[in-house]
Amino acid sequence: MGVPGRVRGDSMSDPFDLTTAALVTVDGSGLIECWSPQAEKLLGHASADVAGRPVSAVLDATGGMDGLDGGDDLDGLTALVEGRLVADSWEGLVSARHQDGHQVRLGLRVRAVPLPGGGCRWLVALCRAEDWKRWELGQAALRGLLTQSPIGIAVLDTGLHYTCLNEALVAMEGLPCEDGGPGPDVLKAVERQARRALSADRAVSSVEGVTPAPDAAGQPCAEHLRLRASFPLRARTGTTLGVCQTAVDFNGRDPGRRRLLLLNEAAERIGTTLDLGRTAQELVEILVPRIADFAAVDLLDGERSPEEFAARPRSGGGGLRRTAHLSIRADHPEVIVPIGAPARYPAQSPQSRCMATGRTVRDALLTHATSWLVQDPPRREKLLHLGVHSHMVVPLRARGVTAGAVTLLRWENPEPFDEDDQLLVEELSARAAVCVDNARRFAREHSAALALQTSLLPPVLPDLSAVEVAYRYLPADAEAGVGGDWFDVIPLSGARVALVVGDVVGHGIHAAASMGRLRAAVQTLADIDLPPEELLTHVDDLVLRLSEEAEAAEDGPLVIGATCIYAVYDPISRKLRVARAGHPGPAIAHLSEPVEILNVPAGPPLGLGGLPFESAEFEVEEGSVVALFTDGLIEASDHDVDTGLERLCFALAHPDRPLEEICDTLVRTLLPDRPPDDVAILVVRTRALDRDRVASWDIPATAAAVAEARRAATEQLARWGLDDAVFTTELIVSELVTNAVKHADGPIGLRLILDRNLVCEVSDASNTSPRLRRARYSDEGGRGLFLVAQLAQRWGTRYTAGGKTIWAEQLLPARYGDEGPSTASGPAVPPPVPESRGGPG
């Protein structure tokens, strides 16, 4: 007897495959037309030697064909040799003459190809006889496995849809034969395993307990075990075509097998999520009813970590909270502590001893004399009235820390808990404890990251006259982790406002910390009034430096990139200037035109370096609604970006609605209940500053112009009813205009803006920035900007295309804010006054 060879994938391939078989074409006269290179290799005859010769020169029609059912196939070979058509196709074993003269046994498959004008030619495929026999035997084995074997077999495609299944599986699962597919219960049992086989791209197996339906006489059948295996099916190219499922039943009465079954099921079912409550519920579902009639999981309260409990242990069950429980009875008569409530136990109870020692406590029998029950009358009355006779408490212990306890009761099962039960539950609890610890650590990290991110976001947005603001921030679901989305509204000089929305790549506490650093950087750069494109360039440099620092530090936060959009709105000119770095463009809802996505040049994401940023300027109608958002709003899992933008425009279609309602509509229309990514939305309604609240003058570059500027400012303040601010404003105007006359070039402009504060601006054509310094007693000058800084609440310099503007902002007297009229579109101001003499408002 020969030694069988190991099964290989290529041994199961069809030997008559056109890509590997020796091919010969024969015309209607029995002459060879074509002789393939594989035929040359198989029989030794060169193509030039056999082309045009009768096929009988190679194939022996007198030797017959082996393994054929009747004489028709022999007649077919004779017909092939003689050039006669008797059948469309046939196959079998033949003898052939090798070039060196010896006989070769071959497998042969012939296909007749009719010609349009009548007659035919034949396509002949040849292979070694042993390859053909091996393939035939393999095909017979496959047919027997599918039709005669007691192994249940099914084939599923990559979408987990059943494409075929054999009679053994139909009988095993109790499936209706006519449907050709399994029922929902069976699909649930195998879907998880099949999906694992596809995702892992390897074979997986599991053991499960099966309780068959009663027999024809109504008698219950013995429970047994079912071994399921799943493995991916691949094409010869390596492409995964589907999954094959096999199922085998065997006796499950062996305790070792039953224990293996339960542990295998626990490995699949416990810890499917990082949710504490769900993990505890999965554990009790494993325990009831197979091990206990009732099981409860009590975990340490979230306010007290397991490490703190281990560092300062104490007797008693204090600090525990009921997380999950399950009973064989639907009404849960044995429950004393509802889910979510504190679980309090006497000092000598098994739960207290288990938490204090970290060891299992097993009371084989419970009676009226059980000491710890005497200390707990309510629990004693309920448990003994129900008939609970056996009690066991197992610690949930992982990484050297006890995080909770599992309580098991028996009353329906007459057997008390024994050592085998204890070992099994301890192993199940140990697995569950690791999942509980992972879930607790993840929840703690998620809470810390969320708290950090919330503390770094603006707690209250400023109340500005330029815009009305509403926002939404929605952190991602717990499994995705907190992201690095942020938003900001930054007041700028000249009654302008900066609107910012950004997104740091990644999730977790590092992303939240990086977000805080970028937000602080944007605020600092906004204070020096950089144009949007220049501000993004500086932030891009900062992200590069942070990435370099993260690469140098082994455990530092990894900042690999971010996106940002920065917009500046001027309520005087009603212009919106926007630049973006790899971020979605803003949407604007006009009062009389359709909603549009503003065409802002798409700069690269922050952190690439070396690439320029560009800005675009738009004129905005007063009352329009501008929406800035992160990509999580339009890239939800149930739709693509284009669909998200369409829904965004639909949600903004009525800009006259309250902003809070618009925000709610955006969230409801575009986001699922648990968004997979953080989402930040900033929605603003633009306002325009009345012309009568702005006064401007052109100042000649002469010394006498300083007095004229003071006089014009004083008259304008009188029109506004701001007599109390005249003295301070005169000093500020005098110092700023004097500096411009002495040290600057070109035209000089003076502008007063009555916003929530009083703003004084002096513009010139010079790019030289003034410096604040403290003059010595002997100095003749140098105290101008020092005086301005002392008199104004804020002051600064911003550069423009034609030079610079020095501005100073001073608080208005409180009585003006109290007495002036107030409206929803602006701050409390005095009544309108005639336009100033100095120039247009």
C-alpha positions in Angstrom: 0.0 0.0 0.0 1.4 3.4 -1.0 1.7 6.3 1.4 -1.1 8.8 0.7 0.0 12.3 -0.3 -1.0 15.4 1.6 -4.0 17.2 0.2 -2.9 20.4 -1.6 -5.0 23.1 -3.3 -3.7 22.3 -6.7 -4.5 18.6 -6.5 -8.2 19.5 -6.5 -8.0 21.6 -9.7 -9.7 20.3 -12.9 -7.0 18.6 -15.0 -9.0 19.5 -18.1 -8.8 23.2 -17.3 -8.0 25.1 -20.5 -5.1 26.9 -18.9 -3.2 23.8 -18.0 -4.5 20.8 -20.2 -2.9 19.7 -23.4 -5.2 21.0 -26.2 -5.6 19.6 -29.7 -8.0 20.7 -32.5 -9.1 18.2 -35.1 -11.0 19.0 -38.3 -13.9 17.2 -39.8 -11.7 14.8 -41.7 -9.9 13.6 -38.5 -6.7 15.7 -39.3 -4.9 17.6 -36.6 -5.1 21.3 -37.0 -3.5 22.7 -33.8 -1.1 21.0 -31.3 -0.5 23.1 -28.1 2.9 23.4 -26.3 1.3 21.4 -23.4 0.6 18.6 -25.9 4.2 18.7 -27.0 5.4 18.4 -23.4 2.9 15.5 -22.7 3.6 13.3 -25.7 6.9 14.6 -27.1 5.6 15.2 -30.6 6.5 18.7 -32.0 3.6 20.7 -33.5 5.2 20.7 -36.9 5.5 16.9 -36.9 1.8 16.2 -36.2 0.0 19.2 -37.8 -2.0 17.9 -40.8 -1.6 14.3 -39.9 -4.6 12.0 -38.9 -5.3 12.0 -35.2 -5.1 8.2 -35.3 -1.3 8.7 -35.7 -1.3 9.7 -32.0 -4.5 8.3 -30.4 -5.1 4.5 -30.5 -8.8 3.9 -31.3 -8.3 0.1 -31.3 -7.1 0.1 -27.7 -10.5 1.1 -26.4 -11.4 3.5 -23.6 -11.4 2.5 -19.9 -13.9 3.4 -17.3 -16.8 4.2 -19.7 -20.4 3.2 -19.2 -21.2 2.0 -22.7 -20.0 1.5 -26.2 -21.2 4.9 -27.4 -18.1 6.6 -26.0 -15.9 4.1 -27.8 -17.8 4.8 -31.0 -17.2 8.5 -30.2 -13.4 8.0 -30.2 -13.6 6.0 -33.4 -15.7 8.8 -34.9 -13.1 11.3 -33.8 -10.3 9.3 -35.5 -12.4 8.7 -38.6 -13.8 12.2 -38.8 -17.5 11.4 -38.0 -19.8 13.2 -35.6 -21.8 11.0 -33.3 -22.1 13.1 -30.1 -21.5 16.6 -28.9 -19.0 15.6 -26.2 -17.5 12.6 -24.4 -14.6 11.8 -22.0 -12.6 8.8 -20.8 -9.2 7.1 -20.7 -7.3 6.4 -23.9 -3.9 5.1 -25.0 -1.6 7.4 -27.0 1.8 6.9 -28.7 4.6 8.9 -27.2 7.2 10.3 -29.6 9.8 7.8 -28.3 7.4 4.9 -29.1 5.9 3.8 -25.8 2.2 3.8 -24.9 0.9 6.6 -22.5 -2.4 6.4 -20.7 -4.3 9.7 -20.9 -7.5 11.2 -19.8 -9.4 12.7 -22.7 -12.3 15.1 -23.0 -13.7 16.0 -26.5 -16.1 18.7 -27.4 -17.6 19.0 -30.9 -17.8 22.5 -32.4 -20.3 22.7 -35.3 -19.3 24.9 -38.2 -21.7 27.4 -39.8 -21.6 25.8 -43.2 -22.1 22.3 -41.9 -19.7 19.7 -40.6 -17.7 20.2 -37.4 -14.3 20.2 -35.8 -13.4 18.9 -32.4 -11.6 20.4 -29.4 -9.6 17.8 -27.5 -8.2 18.2 -24.0 -5.6 15.7 -22.8 -4.1 15.1 -19.3 -2.2 12.3 -17.5 -4.5 9.4 -16.5 -3.5 9.5 -12.9 -4.4 13.2 -12.7 -7.8 12.5 -14.2 -8.4 9.6 -11.8 -7.3 11.7 -8.7 -9.7 14.5 -9.8 -12.6 12.1 -10.3 -12.0 10.6 -6.9 -11.9 14.1 -5.3 -15.2 15.0 -7.0 -16.8 11.8 -5.8 -15.6 12.6 -2.2 -17.1 16.1 -2.4 -20.4 14.7 -3.7 -20.4 12.1 -0.9 -19.6 14.7 1.7 -22.5 16.9 0.6 -25.0 14.1 0.1 -24.1 11.1 2.3 -22.0 12.4 5.2 -23.6 13.2 8.6 -21.6 16.5 8.7 -23.8 19.5 8.1 -22.4 21.8 5.4 -23.5 25.2 4.1 -21.9 27.8 1.9 -22.4 31.5 2.4 -21.4 34.4 0.2 -19.5 37.4 1.6 -22.7 39.1 2.5 -23.5 36.1 4.8 -26.4 34.9 2.6 -26.8 31.1 2.3 -26.2 29.9 -1.3 -26.4 26.2 -0.6 -26.7 23.7 2.2 -26.9 19.9 2.4 -29.6 17.6 3.7 -27.6 16.8 6.9 -27.6 20.5 8.0 -31.3 20.8 7.1 -32.1 17.9 9.4 -29.7 19.0 12.1 -31.0 22.5 12.3 -34.6 21.6 11.6 -34.8 23.8 8.5 -37.6 23.7 6.0 -36.1 22.1 2.9 -38.3 24.1 0.4 -36.9 27.5 1.6 -33.3 26.6 0.8 -32.1 28.8 3.7 -31.9 28.8 7.4 -34.3 30.4 9.9 -33.4 33.5 11.9 -32.4 31.6 15.0 -29.9 29.5 13.1 -28.5 32.5 11.4 -28.0 34.2 14.7 -26.0 31.2 15.9 -23.6 31.2 13.0 -23.5 34.7 11.7 -21.1 35.9 14.4 -18.7 33.1 13.7 -18.9 33.5 9.9 -18.2 37.2 10.2 -15.2 36.4 12.4 -13.8 34.0 9.8 -14.2 36.6 7.1 -12.6 39.4 9.1 -9.8 37.3 10.4 -9.3 35.5 7.0 -8.8 32.2 8.8 -10.7 29.2 10.1 -12.6 29.6 13.5 -14.5 27.1 15.5 -16.8 27.0 18.5 -18.7 24.5 20.6 -22.3 25.1 21.7 -24.9 23.2 23.6 -28.0 22.0 21.8 -31.3 21.0 23.3 -33.3 19.2 20.5 -37.0 19.4 20.2 -39.1 16.6 21.8 -39.4 13.4 19.7 -42.6 12.2 18.1 -43.8 10.7 21.4 -43.3 14.1 23.2 -40.3 12.8 25.2 -37.4 15.3 25.6 -34.2 14.4 23.8 -30.8 14.4 25.5 -28.8 17.6 25.2 -25.7 17.3 23.1 -22.9 19.5 21.9 -22.4 20.9 18.4 -19.0 21.7 17.0 -19.2 24.5 14.4 -16.4 25.5 12.1 -16.1 28.3 9.6 -13.4 29.0 7.1 -13.1 31.4 4.1 -13.5 30.1 0.6 -11.1 31.5 -1.9 -10.8 31.6 -5.7 -7.5 30.5 -7.4 -6.6 34.1 -7.6 -6.8 34.5 -3.8 -10.1 36.5 -3.8 -12.4 35.6 -0.9 -15.7 34.3 -2.3 -17.5 33.4 0.9 -17.5 31.2 3.9 -18.1 27.4 4.4 -19.9 26.4 7.6 -19.7 22.8 9.0 -21.5 21.4 12.0 -21.0 18.1 13.8 -23.0 16.8 16.8 -21.5 14.7 19.6 -22.4 13.7 23.1 -22.3 16.6 25.6 -22.7 14.7 28.9 -19.0 14.8 29.7 -18.5 17.5 32.4 -15.2 18.5 30.8 -16.8 19.1 27.5 -19.6 21.1 29.0 -17.1 23.2 30.9 -15.2 23.8 27.6 -18.5 24.7 25.9 -19.3 27.3 28.5 -15.9 28.8 28.5 -15.9 29.0 24.7 -19.3 30.7 24.7 -18.1 33.1 27.4 -15.1 34.1 25.4 -17.3 35.0 22.5 -20.1 36.8 24.4 -18.5 38.6 27.3 -16.8 41.9 26.6 -18.3 42.6 23.2 -18.4 46.3 24.1 -16.6 48.7 26.4 -19.8 49.4 28.4 -19.7 48.4 32.1 -23.4 47.6 32.3 -23.4 45.5 29.1 -20.4 43.5 30.1 -22.0 42.7 33.5 -25.2 41.7 31.8 -23.3 39.4 29.4 -21.8 37.6 32.4 -25.1 36.9 34.2 -26.6 35.7 30.9 -23.8 33.0 30.7 -24.4 32.0 34.4 -28.2 31.7 34.3 -29.7 29.1 34.1 -26.8 26.8 33.3 -24.9 27.3 36.6 -27.2 29.3 38.9 -30.9 30.1 39.3 -30.0 33.7 40.0 -26.9 35.8 39.4 -26.1 39.4 40.3 -23.1 41.6 39.6 -22.2 44.4 42.0 -19.4 46.7 41.0 -17.5 49.4 42.9 -19.1 52.7 42.6 -17.6 54.8 39.7 -16.7 57.6 42.2 -14.3 55.2 43.9 -11.7 53.5 41.7 -10.6 49.9 42.4 -7.1 51.1 43.1 -8.4 53.4 45.9 -10.4 50.5 47.4 -7.4 48.2 47.3 -5.2 50.8 49.0 -7.6 51.4 51.9 -9.6 48.2 52.3 -12.4 48.0 54.7 -14.9 45.5 55.9 -18.5 45.5 54.7 -19.9 45.8 51.3 -20.0 49.6 51.2 -19.2 51.3 47.9 -20.9 48.6 45.7 -23.6 49.3 43.2 -25.9 46.8 41.5 -24.9 46.7 37.8 -26.8 43.6 36.5 -28.8 40.6 37.6 -30.8 37.8 36.0 -33.1 35.1 37.3 -34.8 32.0 35.9 -38.1 33.7 36.9 -39.3 36.7 34.9 -40.6 38.5 38.0 -37.2 38.3 39.8 -38.7 37.5 43.2 -35.3 37.2 44.8 -34.2 40.8 43.9 -33.6 43.1 46.9 -31.4 45.7 45.2 -32.6 47.2 41.9 -30.1 47.9 39.1 -28.2 51.1 39.6 -29.0 51.3 43.4 -26.3 51.0 46.1 -25.9 47.4 47.2 -25.5 47.3 51.0 -24.5 44.0 52.8 -23.9 43.2 56.5 -20.3 43.2 57.7 -20.1 39.4 57.9 -21.9 38.7 54.6 -20.2 36.7 51.9 -20.1 39.8 49.7 -18.3 41.8 52.4 -15.8 39.0 53.1 -15.3 38.5 49.3 -14.5 42.2 48.8 -12.2 42.3 51.8 -10.2 39.2 51.0 -10.5 38.9 47.2 -11.5 35.2 47.6 -14.6 33.2 46.8 -17.1 32.6 49.6 -19.3 29.5 49.2 -22.2 28.6 51.6 -23.2 25.2 50.5 -26.4 25.4 52.5 -28.5 28.4 53.8 -30.7 28.0 56.9 -32.4 30.2 59.5 -29.3 29.8 61.6 -26.9 31.2 59.0 -25.1 33.9 60.9 -24.9 36.6 58.3 -28.5 36.2 57.3 -29.5 36.8 61.0 -28.0 40.3 60.6 -30.0 41.0 57.5 -33.7 40.2 58.2 -35.2 41.5 54.8 -32.8 39.4 52.8 -33.2 36.4 55.1 -37.0 36.4 54.8 -37.0 36.7 51.0 -34.3 34.2 50.3 -35.5 31.5 52.7 -39.2 32.0 51.7 -38.2 31.5 48.1 -36.3 28.3 49.0 -32.8 29.4 48.2 -30.5 26.7 49.7 -27.1 27.4 48.2 -25.2 30.7 48.0 -21.8 31.6 46.4 -20.0 34.9 45.9 -17.0 35.1 43.5 -14.8 38.2 43.2 -14.3 40.1 40.0 -10.6 40.4 40.2 -8.2 41.7 37.5 -4.7 43.0 37.6 -4.5 42.4 41.3 -7.5 44.5 42.1 -11.0 43.4 43.1 -13.5 45.5 41.2 -16.7 43.8 42.3 -18.5 40.6 43.2 -20.7 38.1 41.5 -23.5 36.6 43.7 -25.1 33.2 42.6 -28.1 31.5 44.2 -29.8 28.1 43.7 -33.3 27.0 44.7 -34.7 25.3 41.6 -31.5 23.3 41.1 -31.5 20.9 44.1 -27.7 20.4 44.0 -25.6 22.8 46.2 -22.6 24.6 44.6 -19.6 22.4 44.7 -15.9 22.8 44.0 -16.3 22.2 40.3 -19.0 24.9 40.1 -16.7 27.3 42.0 -13.7 26.7 39.7 -15.9 27.2 36.6 -17.5 30.4 37.9 -14.1 31.7 39.1 -12.7 31.2 35.6 -15.7 32.9 34.0 -15.5 35.8 36.4 -11.7 36.2 35.8 -12.4 36.7 32.1 -15.3 39.0 32.8 -13.2 41.0 35.3 -10.6 41.8 32.7 -13.4 43.1 30.4 -14.9 45.1 33.3 -11.5 46.6 34.1 -10.9 47.5 30.5 -14.3 49.1 30.3 -13.8 51.1 33.5 -10.4 52.3 32.4 -11.8 53.3 29.0 -14.7 55.1 30.7 -12.3 56.9 33.0 -10.1 58.0 30.1 -13.1 59.0 28.0 -14.4 61.1 30.9 -11.1 62.7 31.5 -10.6 63.6 27.8 -14.2 64.9 27.6 -13.7 67.0 30.8 -10.4 68.3 29.4 -11.9 69.2 26.0 -15.0 70.8 27.6 -12.7 72.9 29.8 -10.7 74.0 26.8 -13.8 75.0 24.8 -15.3 78.5 25.4 -17.7 78.2 28.3 -19.7 81.3 27.2 -19.5 83.0 23.9 -19.2 86.8 24.0 -22.2 89.0 23.4 -21.3 91.1 20.3 -23.1 93.6 18.2 -21.5 92.3 15.0 -23.2 88.8 15.1 -25.7 86.7 16.9 -24.3 83.3 17.8 -25.5 79.8 18.5 -23.4 76.6 18.6 -23.5 72.9 19.2 -20.7 70.5 20.3 -21.5 66.8 20.2 -18.7 64.4 21.4 -18.4 61.1 19.6 -19.8 57.9 21.1 -17.8 56.2 23.8 -16.1 53.7 21.5 -14.7 56.2 19.1 -13.4 58.4 21.9 -13.3 62.2 22.3 -11.9 64.1 19.3 -10.2 67.4 18.9 -13.0 69.6 17.5 -13.2 73.1 18.7 -14.9 76.5 17.9 -14.4 80.0 19.0 -15.8 83.6 18.6 -13.0 86.2 19.1 -13.8 89.9 19.3 -11.4 92.0 17.2 -10.7 95.7 16.9 -13.0 98.0 15.0 -16.2 96.1 16.1 -15.1 93.1 14.0 -15.3 89.5 15.0 -13.3 86.3 14.2 -15.2 83.0 13.7 -13.1 79.8 14.1 -13.8 76.1 13.8 -11.1 73.5 13.8 -10.5 69.7 14.1 -7.4 68.0 15.4 -6.8 64.6 13.8 -7.2 61.6 16.2 -9.2 60.9 19.3 -8.5 60.7 23.0 -6.9 62.9 25.6 -3.9 63.8 23.4 -6.2 65.1 20.7 -8.1 67.2 23.3 -4.8 68.6 24.7 -3.6 69.4 21.2 -6.9 71.1 20.5 -6.4 73.4 23.5 -2.9 74.4 22.4 -4.1 75.3 18.9 -7.1 77.2 20.2 -4.8 79.2 22.5 -2.5 79.9 19.5 -5.4 81.1 17.3 -6.6 83.4 20.0 -3.1 84.9 20.4 -2.6 85.4 16.7 -6.1 86.9 16.4 -5.2 89.5 19.0 -2.5 90.9 16.7 -5.0 91.2 13.9 -3.3 89.0 11.3 -5.2 88.4 8.1 -6.8 85.0 7.9 -4.3 83.5 5.5 -1.3 84.7 7.5 -2.8 83.5 10.7 -3.2 79.9 9.3 0.4 80.0 8.1 1.6 80.7 11.7 -0.7 77.9 13.0 0.7 75.6 10.4 4.2 76.2 11.7 3.0 75.5 15.3 1.5 72.2 14.3 4.8 71.2 12.6 6.7 72.1 15.8 4.2 70.1 17.9 4.7 67.1 15.6 8.5 67.3 16.0 8.1 67.5 19.7 5.8 64.4 19.7 8.3 62.4 17.6 11.1 63.3 20.0 9.1 62.3 23.1 8.3 58.6 23.3 5.1 59.0 25.2 4.1 62.5 24.1 0.9 63.4 22.3 1.1 62.7 18.6 -0.1 65.7 16.5 -0.1 64.6 12.9 -2.4 67.3 11.5 -5.4 69.4 11.9 -7.9 71.4 9.9 -9.2 74.9 10.5 -11.4 77.6 9.1 -10.9 81.2 10.1 -13.3 84.0 9.1 -13.4 87.7 10.0 -16.6 89.6 9.7 -16.7 93.4 9.6 -20.2 94.8 10.5 -19.3 98.2 9.1 -18.4 97.1 5.6 -20.5 93.9 5.9 -17.5 92.0 4.4 -16.6 88.4 5.4 -13.0 87.3 4.7 -12.4 83.6 5.0 -9.4 81.2 4.7 -9.4 77.5 5.4 -6.8 74.8 5.9 -8.2 71.4 4.7 -11.6 72.2 6.3 -15.1 72.2 4.7 -16.1 75.6 3.4 -18.8 77.6 5.2 -22.4 77.7 4.2 -24.4 80.9 4.0 -28.2 81.3 4.0 -29.2 84.5 2.2 -32.4 86.2 2.9 -33.5 86.3 -0.7 -31.3 83.7 -2.5 -30.7 80.0 -2.2 -28.3 78.6 0.4 -24.8 78.3 -1.0 -21.4 76.8 0.1 -18.9 79.6 -0.2 -16.2 79.0 -2.7 -13.1 79.5 -0.4 -9.7 78.4 -1.8 -9.0 75.0 -0.3 -5.7 75.3 1.6 -3.8 72.2 2.8 -4.4 70.7 6.2 -2.3 72.1 9.0 0.9 70.3 9.6 2.1 69.8 6.0 4.2 72.9 5.9 5.5 74.9 2.9 2.2 75.4 1.1 0.5 78.7 0.9 -3.0 79.7 2.2 -5.4 82.0 0.4 -8.4 83.9 1.5 -11.6 85.1 -0.2 -13.8 88.0 0.7 -17.6 88.1 0.4 -20.2 90.8 0.9 -22.9 89.6 3.3 -26.4 90.9 3.6 -27.5 91.9 7.1 -29.5 89.1 8.7 -27.9 86.3 6.7 -26.9 83.1 8.5 -23.4 81.7 8.2 -22.6 78.2 9.4 -19.2 76.9 10.1 -18.8 73.2 11.0 -16.4 70.2 11.2 -16.5 67.4 8.7 -18.3 65.1 11.2 -21.5 67.0 10.4 -21.6 66.1 6.7 -19.7 62.7 6.8 -22.1 60.6 8.8 -22.0 56.9 8.2 -25.4 56.7 6.5 -24.7 59.1 3.6 -21.8 60.5 1.6 -20.5 64.1 1.6 -22.6 65.3 -1.2 -25.8 64.1 0.5 -24.6 65.7 3.7 -24.1 69.1 2.0 -27.6 68.8 0.4 -29.1 68.2 3.9 -27.1 71.0 5.3 -28.5 73.5 2.8 -32.0 72.2 3.4 -31.6 72.7 7.2 -30.4 76.3 6.6 -33.1 77.1 4.1 -35.0 79.5 6.4 -32.6 81.9 8.0 -35.3 83.9 9.7 -35.8 81.2 12.3 -34.1 81.4 15.7 -30.5 80.2 15.6 -31.1 77.6 18.4 -33.9 76.1 16.2 -31.5 76.0 13.2 -28.9 74.2 15.3 -31.4 71.7 16.4 -32.5 71.1 12.8 -28.9 70.6 11.7 -28.3 68.0 14.4 -31.6 66.2 13.8 -31.3 66.2 10.0 -27.7 65.3 9.5 -26.5 63.2 12.5 -27.4 59.7 13.8 -28.2 59.2 17.5 -24.5 58.3 18.2 -22.3 60.2 15.8 -19.0 58.3 15.0 -17.0 61.5 15.1 -17.0 64.7 17.1 -19.1 67.5 15.7 -18.7 71.2 16.2 -21.3 73.7 14.7 -21.0 77.5 14.8 -24.0 79.3 13.4 -24.1 83.2 13.3 -26.5 85.8 12.1 -24.8 88.8 10.7 -25.6 92.3 11.8 -24.6 95.7 10.4 -23.4 98.7 12.4 -25.5 101.8 11.8 -23.8 104.5 9.7 -24.6 107.0 12.4 -22.5 105.1 14.9 -19.3 105.6 12.8 -17.6 108.9 12.1 -14.3 109.3 10.1 -12.1 112.2 9.0 -9.1 112.7 6.7 -6.3 114.5 8.7 -3.6 116.6 7.0 -0.1 115.8 8.0 0.5 119.1 9.8 1.0 120.1 13.4 -2.2 122.2 13.4 -4.2 119.2 12.4 -3.9 117.7 15.9 -6.1 120.5 17.4 -8.6 120.1 14.5 -8.8 116.3 15.2 -9.5 116.9 18.9 -12.2 119.4 18.1 -13.9 117.1 15.6 -13.8 114.2 18.0 -15.3 116.4 20.8 -18.2 117.5 18.6 -18.9 114.0 17.6 -19.0 112.8 21.2 -21.4 115.6 22.0 -23.7 114.4 19.2 -23.6 110.9 20.8 -24.2 112.2 24.2 -20.9 111.0 25.5 -19.7 114.2 27.3 -18.1 112.1 30.1 -15.8 110.5 27.6 -14.6 113.8 26.0 -11.5 114.3 28.2 -10.1 110.8 27.7 -10.9 110.7 24.0 -9.2 114.0 23.5 -6.0 112.7 25.0 -6.1 109.5 23.0 -6.8 111.3 19.7 -4.1 113.9 20.4 -1.4 111.3 21.1 -2.3 109.0 18.2 -2.6 111.8 15.6 0.6 113.5 16.9 2.5 110.2 16.4 1.1 109.8 12.9 2.1 113.3 11.9 5.6 113.0 13.3 6.6 109.5 12.4 4.3 108.3 9.6 3.9 109.0 5.8 1.0 109.4 3.5 -2.6 110.2 4.3 -3.8 110.0 7.9 -7.3 109.0 8.9 -9.2 109.2 12.1 -12.3 107.1 12.9 -14.6 106.9 15.9 -16.8 103.8 16.3 -19.6 103.7 18.9 -20.1 100.0 19.6 -20.5 98.4 23.0 -17.3 100.4 23.7 -15.9 103.5 22.2 -13.2 102.8 19.7 -10.7 105.4 18.3 -8.6 104.5 15.3 -5.8 106.4 13.5 -4.6 105.1 10.2 -1.5 106.0 8.2 0.6 104.7 5.3 3.6 103.6 7.4 4.4 99.9 8.2 6.5 100.9 11.2 5.0 99.7 14.5 5.0 102.0 17.5 6.6 100.7 20.7 5.3 101.2 24.2 8.2 102.4 26.5 8.6 104.1 29.9 10.2 107.6 29.5 12.7 108.8 32.0 12.3 112.0 34.0 14.7 113.9 31.7 13.1 112.7 28.4 11.2 115.3 26.4 8.8 112.8 24.9 8.1 109.0 24.7 5.1 109.0 27.0 2.3 109.1 24.3 1.6 105.4 24.0 2.1 104.9 27.7 -0.7 107.4 28.3 -2.9 105.7 25.7 -2.3 102.3 27.4 -3.3 103.8 30.8 -6.4 105.5 29.5 -7.8 102.8 27.2 -9.1 99.4 28.1 -7.3 97.8 25.2 -5.1 99.1 22.4 -3.2 97.6 19.5 -2.0 97.8 15.9 -3.3 96.0 12.9 -1.7 96.1 9.5 -3.5 96.7 6.2 -2.6 96.6 2.6 -2.0 100.4 2.6 -0.2 100.7 6.0 -1.4 100.3 9.6 -4.1 101.3 12.0 -3.5 102.0 15.7 -6.7 101.6 17.7 -7.7 102.2 21.3 -10.8 101.0 23.0 -12.3 102.6 26.1 -15.3 101.6 28.2 -18.4 103.7 28.0 -19.8 105.2 31.2 -22.2 102.8 32.9 -25.1 105.1 32.7 -25.1 105.1 28.9 -25.5 101.4 28.8 -28.4 101.6 31.4 -30.4 104.4 29.9 -30.0 103.8 26.2 -32.5 101.8 24.2 -31.7 98.2 23.5 -32.8 96.0 20.6 -32.2 92.3 19.7 -29.8 93.3 16.9 -27.4 95.5 18.8 -26.2 96.9 22.1 -27.8 99.6 24.2 -26.9 103.0 22.5 -28.2 106.5 22.5 -30.8 107.5 19.9 -29.6 108.1 16.3 -27.9 111.5 15.7 -27.2 113.4 12.6 -24.1 112.4 10.6 -20.8 114.0 11.7 -19.2 116.8 9.8 -15.9 114.9 9.4 -17.0 112.5 6.8 -19.3 109.7 5.8 -20.3 107.2 8.5 
